[in-house]
Amino acid sequence: MASIVKRGTRSEPRFFAKWTYTTAEGAQKQRWRLLPGVVTLKDARAKLPEIERKVAQGIRDPLEKPIEPTSATNLMTKWVASLTNRNAANDRTMVTRHLIPRFGTYVLDEITVHQVMDWLADLKKEGTLSGQSQRHAMATLSRFWGWCLLWKHTDKPNPVKSVPTQARPVVVHAKRETLEDEKKLSELIVSLPPPVNLMLALANRTAMRLGEVCGLRMGDLDDLEKGFIRVAHSYGGPLKEDRRGEGKIKKVPAPVDAAEALKLHLARRRLQGAGPDDLVFMPVKAATRKRVHEWAGFRKENIRDLWWEACKKVGLVDDDERPTVTWYGSTRTTAATRAAKADVDLKQIADSLGHASDETTRKHYAHFQRENFDPKLRLPMLPVLGPSRSKKVRTTKAK
């Protein structure tokens, strides 16, 4: 049922256990495993009875390392169960699909920076995750390690922070598509059903994210006459900038005619009994499928389907019938690009977008600024090229 196979050299022998097991389909398969720490044939044979006993019990891998109470699997499971951030569901999926399969059987002291680098190299080689998702996976592992340090599950430094720059995932951002053609924008708005058409117009003028528009409450519009909109929610949760759920808010510039443009819709919502804490935009039809969460407003999937249909109607699709511009590109990116081209101060653009740092805004939008420069910066060249060159140019112009 099981046997010992010797390999290696006389001075450095290596002993393997070899056994046969039966799969669920009834097929016979053979497996070899190195016996760690065994240096003599006598010691190797001493392990055979235990191996044969486990194989007889139906255990496919009798040498598989048991999961320790402080193993990465148990700690990761405990960590993801404690997450309350807005992307907790995505983090749980990342841990389940990519972290536990790779590091689950280790205890924390066994996870080294070289193992993390090998893991990142394998992710890149497999190509199943984009560069951005690979970076998310790496950041998730780093956050998990920080949690372990906080709760004293380990005192070992975070190996992710020691990964050199050249070994980290590279993110190549796609070109940011915009919709600066006001005529096409109007056609899109007409093609969308209410109140999604109002949501698109408002997002295009304020640079709010989709989740922020969907999460607007009636009370958030109390200061339209003062020139701003209060933004405190993304769908039913906190803002993207509010990573710790501290109740952060931001203020975005309101269109000068926002009160008039939204007047009828807001009056209709008040007649429906909407109070200050109720949503501004609600689906006209109730959801046909039972919702997992209590969120009753628009979902990302609802808007996506309506967006695709509208883009097809106005001809904003490629040969594969896919939209050539996204909701995000036609709203947030377009609004920021429009402001940058109008030479609005980058600090104001950053504040309206909710960017934590001006550098983020500068990175994506600064290149749109200053296409019309002050004449004092555009001094002529000919006077410094010499009299003969200037005279020649004047003669050419005269002819």
N, C-alpha and C positions, 0 to 999 in steps of 0.2 A: 504493500500500500504506500509506503514511503521509503526512501533510501537516501544515502549520503553520496554526494559526488565531490571529488577532490579536484581542484584546479589550482592554478598559480605555479610557483616555483618551490623547490625543496626548502629554500630558506624562508620564503614567504608564502606558505600554502593558504588557499582559500577554500572553505568548505560550504557546499550548497546542499539544501534539502530539496529533494525532488519527490513530488507526489502526484497522484491522479485523482481527479474529482469528477463528479457527474453534474452536468448542467441541468437547468430546469427542463430543457428539451430532451434530456436523456442521453446526450452525447458525452463521451469520455474525453476529458482534456487533461493535459499535463502542465505542471507549473514548477518552475525553479525559483528558489529564493536564497540569497546569501545569508548565512548564519552569522550575524554580527557578533564580534568579540570572541569567536571560537577559533582557537589556534592549533588544536590537536584533534586527531581523528577520534580519540576516546571521548572528548567533550562533545563532539558532533553526534556520535552515536548515542550519547546520554540524552539528547534532546528528541530522539526518534519516537519513543513511546508517547510523549505529550503531543507531538505532531500527528501521529496516527490516531490518537484518541479524538482530537479536534476534527480531523478529516472524516472520521466515522460519524461524528455528530452533524455532519453536513456543512461545516465551516470551510468555505472555499480557500481562505488564506489564513492558515493557523499561525502564521508569523506576523500577521498584520498588527501594527502597533495600536494598542487600545487607546481610546480617547480619554485623556486625563481630565480630572475635574477643572484644572486650570488650562485646558487646551484652548487653542484659538477658536475652535468650533463653539465651545460652550460660552466663551467670553464674547465672541461676535454675536451669537444668538441673544445673549443678555443685553449687549449694547444696542442692537437694532430695535429691540423691544422697548428701549427707553427713549427712542428718538421721537421728537415732537416738531421738528423743523418742517417747513413747507414742502421739501423734497424728500421726506422720510420714506415714502413708498419707493422712489427711485433708488435711494440708498439701500433699502432692504433687498431690492432686486440685484443690485450690484454685489452685495455681500454674498447672497445666495448663489449667484451664477459664477462669480469670478474669484472671490476671496476665499470662501470656505473650501471649494474644490482644490485650491492651490496650497493654502496654509492651514487647513482645518485640523490636520492630524499632528501639527507641531504644538509644542508649548512655546510661549513667547520668547524664551531665552534661545531657542533654536532658530529663530527667524533673523537672518543677517542681511546686511545691505546687498551682498552679492546675490542672495536668493531673490531679493526684490528686483534687482537689476535683470536677473535671468527671466523672472516673471514678465517684466515689462518688454524684454526682447521677444519673448514668446508671443505676447499679445500683438506686438507689431508684425511678427512673422505670420501669425494666423490671419490677420487682416479682417477679423470678424467685428472688431470695434473701430470706430473712427478715432482720429487723434484726440478729439475732444473727450470722447468716452474713455479712452485710455487714461487721460489726465484725471477724469472723474474717478476712475478706479483707484489710481494712485493716491488721490486726495482722500478718498474714503478710507483707505488703509491707514493713512497718516492720522486722520481724525480718530479712528478706532484706537490707535496707539496712544494718542493724547488722552483719551478716556481711560485707558488702562493705567497710565501714569497718574492721572488724577485720583483714581480709586485704589492706587497702590497694588495693582495686580502685577506690576513689574517696576523695576528701577532702571531697566536698560534703556539707553537713549533711543529715540525714534529713528529706525534705520532709513525711513523714507527721506528724512531731511539730509541724509548723507549721500543720496544718489546724485552723482555729478550731472551737470546741466546737459552734457552731450548724450547721456543715457535716458533722459526724460522724454516723454512723448512730445512730438512736434505737432502743433496745431496750425493748419493752413486754413485761414478764414476765406470762405467763398465771397465773391464780389457782392457787395450790398446793393441789391436792386431797389430802385425807388420808383415812385409814380408821381412825377412832377407835372404831368399833362393834366391840367385841371378839367379839360373836356372829358378825357377818359375816366377821371375820378367821378365826375358827375354821372356818366353813363353807368358806372359800377353802383353808385348809390341808388340810382333809379332801379337797377336790376335786383337789388336786395329787398327783402320784405321788411316791413316795420316790426320791431324798432331797430333791427340790425343796420338799416340804412343810417339812422341817427347815430348809432354807435361808431360806424365807420367815419362819418363826417367829424364827430367829436374827437375821435382818436387821431385823425389826420391833422387836426388843428392844435391838439394839445400834447401829442407825442406820448400819450398813455399807452401802456401795454394792454393787450387783449384782456388779461385777467383783471387789470385795474379798472377797465371800463365795465366789465361784467360785474365787478364787485362794488361799483359806486352805490352809495346809499343816498336817500333823498336829502338827508341833512348835510351831505357833502357839497351840495349845490347852493347852500344858503348865502354864500359870499360871491355869487356871480357878479353882482353889481360892483363889488370891490375889485374885480378883475382877476380872481383866482378860483380854482377848484381844489377842495380838500380831498386828498387821496390817502386812504388808510387801509384798504383791503386789496387783496388779489384773489379773486373769486371769493371763497368763504374764509380764507386764511389771511395771515399777515402779508405785508409787502415783501417783495424779493429782497429789498434792502434791510428788512427787519429780521435778520437771521436768528435772533434769539427770542423772537416773539415778545418784544418789550413794548409793543404798541406804537411804534414809530409811524409818523405821518409825513407827507410831503405836500407841497402846494405847487400846482402847475398853472401856467397862464391860461385864463379862460378867453375864448373868442369874444370880441367886442359885442357881438350880437347873440351871445349864447343864451341869455335870458329870453330873448324873443324867439330864437330858433327852437328852444326846448319848451316853450310856454304851454302849447297844447298837450304835449306828451306828459309833462309834469301835472297839469290839471287833470288829465285822464287818470293818472296814477293816484292822485289824491281822492278822486271820486271812487276809485276802487278800494279805498281805505288804507292806502299806504301812508305810514308814519315816517318820522325822521330816520329810523333804523331799518326801514324796508328798502329793497333794491329799487334802483331807478329803472333798470331794464329787466323785464321778465319775459320768458318765452310765451308766445301767444297760445301755443298748444302745449298741453301737459305731456310729460315724458311717457312714452308707451312702455318702456322697460322699467322695472323696479330699480330705484337708485340705491347704491350701496351706502352713500353718505346722505346727510340731510340737506346738502346744497340743492336749492331749487331754481337757481338762475341758469344762465346759458353756460354750456360746457364747451370746451375747446373743439370737441368733435362736431357739435352743432354748427359752429361758425365755419369750420373747415368745409363741411359739405355745402353749405350755402355759398361760401366763397368760390368754390370750384364751379358751381353752376353759374354764378354771376360772371366769372371770368370767361366762361365759354360763350355766354350771350354777347359779350362786348368784344370778343376776339383777342383776349389777352392770354392765349394758350400757345404752346409749341406744337410740333408735329405729332407728339404723343398725347395731345389733349390735356397737358398738364399746365397749370397757371405759370406764366412767366414772371409773376411778381407775387409775393406772399402778403398776407394781411399785415405782418410786422413791417415788411418793406414799404408798403403803401401808407403806413401810419407813422410809426415811431421813427423809422429811418428817414422817411421823406420829410417829416417835420424838422428833424435835426439838421438834415442837409439843407433844407430851405433857409433855416435860420443862419447856418454857417455861411451860405452864399450871400446873405444879406448883411454880412459882417456884424452880426450880433455878437456881443462879448462872450467868449467861450465859458466864462464863469457863470453867466446867466443861462447858457445852454445846458451846462452841467447841472445846475440847480433844478432846472425844469425837467431834466431827464431823471433826476434822482441819483446821478453818479456820485459815488463816494469821493472820487478824486477827479480833478480837472484833467489829469493825464489820460484817463480813459476817454474822455471827450476829445481831447487833442489827438489821440491816436487814430480815431475813426473819422473825425470830421474837420480837423484843422486844414487839411489840404484843399477844402472847398473855399476857404476864405481868401480875400484879397486878390480878386482877379482884376479889379479896377484900382490901380495904384495912384497915389498922389503924384501929380506932375513933377514935383520936386525930387521924387525918387527916380524919374525917367529923364535924366539929363542927356543931352545929345552927345554923340560920339565924334562927329565930324570935326568940331573945333580942336580936338586934341590929336587928330590924325595928321595935322599939318596943313599949311595953306594950299599946296598944290592939289591935295586930295579934295579939299573943300571947293576949290575953284573948278576942278574937273566935274564934280557933281552938279555945281550950279550951271555950268555950260551945258551939260547933258539935259538938265531940266528945261533950259531955255529952248533947245532944239525941239 
